[in-house]
């Protein structure tokens, strides 16, 4: 009798990358949750009412994108739970991957806008925009360009 753990069978069926995907979501979700939590309490602070209309619009965009990232990043786990057992695992993984990438994109923009929102309040709009541009460049390089370069050059 063959007594193999279930996870070995899953890897044989190509589900190892599904486990990886769920682990990756566990990394991204806390960042989205922390940003959203910060943004939820922000309007209740005394000074929030004093910010100009443009900053309120920036807040609105940041808040919306942050919540969008939460929805997209958590969707595959919830869908997986509701759709069990999966009939077409490969199709589900492709759709889940797209949702995770869209959630990461929403989170990236929210982090950039959030950087501008906070730094502009502390140091002024010029420093806020410059800092947000640096944050956007870091995210662009490490989240999007570096993986594309490494994949193209078979470096990993």
PyMOL commands that set and color helices and strands:
alter all, ss='L'
color gray80, all
select helices_A, chain A and resi 6-12+16-42+46-50+53-83+89-123+125-152
alter helices_A, ss='H'
color red, helices_A
deselect
rebuild
show_as cartoon
